[in-house]
Every structure is written in C-alpha cells, then in structure tokens.
Amino acid sequence: MSAQQQLLALEKERSRALVEEDYTAVNELFADDLVYVHTTGLVQGKADYLDYARSAVQYLAIERGPLDIRFYGDDLAIMTGPQCNTLQKRGGDQAMRGEGFATQVWVRTAKGWQMSSFHATKVVS
C-alpha cells in the first residue's frame, strides 16, 4: 500500500473512530504534540481535544470530499480538503451540520503515520 493510500485509510479510520466513539483508536491516530483548531477558533492539544470529544459533543457523521495529499520527504504529508461534520452537544437533541475545509499535517513516527495538526475553517458561500 502506498503512503497516499495509507493516509486515506487512516483518515477514514479517524472519521469512523470519532463517530463510533472509539477513543483508543483516536488516541493512536493523533500525535502527542497535536494542535487541533476547530472551525470556531477553539485551539486544543491532544488531551483537551479527546476530553472535548468524550464529554462535550457527539459526532453523528463525518463526510470528506476529495482530499489532496502533498508529501515533503518521506515522513511529512499535508492533507487538505472539504469536510462536513454532523454533531450534537452531549445531552442535547438537535443535530448541527458544519461545513468546512481542513488542513491536516501527518508525520511518520515510530508508531506509524500520526496527525500532528488539524486546522479547520468554515466554508463561506
């Protein structure tokens, strides 16, 4: 499997793990030095993001559009593309849909490919 195929598979796994609340898998996909920037401007590290996903919101669906992957050497890749999250606040009953564009930095470590940065912005029509 090529590095591009591996990263596309890992991105599908990230989406699956968040929707199915498989936080063990999410933890393994994210590098310890993760910087996660939400479309709202909220900036979190790995521990804070995992706590947020467990306690503040529930991901109902994550849809990705075409993804572009650019490689810089063998161990660094930038993935960009549209994303649409459907989620709801924990304890709430109303689903919210948010469309955005995400830039992800993937690094190959001793543990394999991990995401070290995620930055999403809202899509303006």
SULHU-V100387 format. One record per pair of residues at least 12 apart in sequence whose ideal C-beta (glycine too) atoms are under 8 Angstrom apart, sorted by sequence separation. I is the first residue (numbers start at 1). J is the second residue. D is the distance in whole Angstrom. If there is no record, write none. Layout:
BEGIN
{{I | J | D} {I | J | D}}
END
This chain:
BEGIN
{{13 | 25 | 6} {14 | 26 | 7} {17 | 29 | 7} {33 | 45 | 8} {34 | 46 | 4} {67 | 79 | 6} {68 | 80 | 5} {85 | 97 | 7} {86 | 98 | 8} {105 | 117 | 4} {33 | 46 | 8} {36 | 49 | 4} {67 | 80 | 7} {68 | 81 | 6} {84 | 97 | 6} {85 | 98 | 5} {104 | 117 | 7} {105 | 118 | 8} {32 | 46 | 6} {67 | 81 | 4} {84 | 98 | 7} {103 | 117 | 8} {104 | 118 | 5} {14 | 29 | 5} {31 | 46 | 7} {34 | 49 | 7} {66 | 81 | 6} {84 | 99 | 5} {85 | 100 | 8} {103 | 118 | 8} {104 | 119 | 8} {13 | 29 | 7} {30 | 46 | 5} {65 | 81 | 5} {66 | 82 | 8} {83 | 99 | 8} {84 | 100 | 7} {102 | 118 | 6} {103 | 119 | 5} {64 | 81 | 6} {65 | 82 | 4} {82 | 99 | 7} {83 | 100 | 5} {102 | 119 | 7} {103 | 120 | 8} {64 | 82 | 7} {65 | 83 | 7} {82 | 100 | 7} {83 | 101 | 7} {102 | 120 | 4} {10 | 29 | 6} {27 | 46 | 8} {30 | 49 | 7} {64 | 83 | 6} {82 | 101 | 6} {83 | 102 | 5} {101 | 120 | 7} {30 | 50 | 8} {63 | 83 | 7} {81 | 101 | 7} {82 | 102 | 8} {100 | 120 | 4} {101 | 121 | 6} {62 | 83 | 7} {63 | 84 | 4} {80 | 101 | 7} {81 | 102 | 7} {100 | 121 | 6} {62 | 84 | 8} {63 | 85 | 8} {80 | 102 | 7} {100 | 122 | 5} {101 | 123 | 6} {27 | 50 | 6} {61 | 84 | 8} {62 | 85 | 5} {63 | 86 | 8} {79 | 102 | 8} {80 | 103 | 5} {99 | 122 | 7} {100 | 123 | 6} {26 | 50 | 7} {61 | 85 | 7} {62 | 86 | 8} {79 | 103 | 7} {80 | 104 | 7} {98 | 122 | 7} {99 | 123 | 5} {61 | 86 | 4} {78 | 103 | 7} {79 | 104 | 4} {59 | 85 | 6} {60 | 86 | 4} {78 | 104 | 7} {79 | 105 | 8} {23 | 50 | 6} {26 | 53 | 7} {59 | 86 | 8} {60 | 87 | 6} {78 | 105 | 6} {79 | 106 | 6} {59 | 87 | 5} {60 | 88 | 6} {77 | 105 | 8} {78 | 106 | 8} {58 | 87 | 6} {76 | 105 | 7} {77 | 106 | 4} {23 | 53 | 7} {57 | 87 | 5} {58 | 88 | 6} {76 | 106 | 7} {77 | 107 | 8} {23 | 54 | 6} {57 | 88 | 7} {58 | 89 | 8} {76 | 107 | 6} {21 | 53 | 8} {57 | 89 | 6} {58 | 90 | 6} {75 | 107 | 6} {76 | 108 | 8} {21 | 54 | 8} {56 | 89 | 7} {57 | 90 | 6} {75 | 108 | 4} {56 | 90 | 6} {74 | 108 | 7} {75 | 109 | 8} {18 | 53 | 6} {55 | 90 | 6} {60 | 95 | 6} {77 | 113 | 8} {21 | 58 | 8} {83 | 120 | 6} {19 | 59 | 5} {18 | 59 | 4} {19 | 60 | 7} {82 | 123 | 7} {19 | 61 | 6} {19 | 62 | 6} {18 | 62 | 6} {15 | 62 | 4} {14 | 62 | 8} {15 | 64 | 7} {11 | 64 | 7} {11 | 67 | 7} {8 | 67 | 7} {39 | 98 | 6} {8 | 69 | 8} {39 | 100 | 5} {7 | 69 | 6} {4 | 69 | 5} {4 | 71 | 8} {3 | 71 | 7} {11 | 79 | 7} {7 | 77 | 6} {3 | 74 | 8} {7 | 79 | 6} {3 | 77 | 7} {31 | 107 | 6} {31 | 109 | 7} {34 | 115 | 7} {35 | 116 | 7} {36 | 117 | 8} {37 | 118 | 7} {39 | 120 | 5} {34 | 116 | 6} {35 | 117 | 5} {36 | 118 | 5} {37 | 119 | 4} {38 | 120 | 6} {39 | 121 | 6} {28 | 111 | 7} {31 | 114 | 4} {33 | 116 | 6} {34 | 117 | 7} {35 | 118 | 8} {37 | 120 | 7} {39 | 122 | 5} {30 | 114 | 6} {31 | 115 | 6} {34 | 118 | 7} {35 | 119 | 8} {29 | 114 | 6} {30 | 115 | 5} {31 | 116 | 4} {28 | 114 | 8} {29 | 115 | 6} {30 | 116 | 8} {11 | 104 | 8} {10 | 106 | 7} {7 | 106 | 6} {14 | 115 | 7} {10 | 113 | 6} {3 | 108 | 8} {10 | 115 | 8} {7 | 113 | 6} {6 | 113 | 6} {3 | 113 | 8}}
END
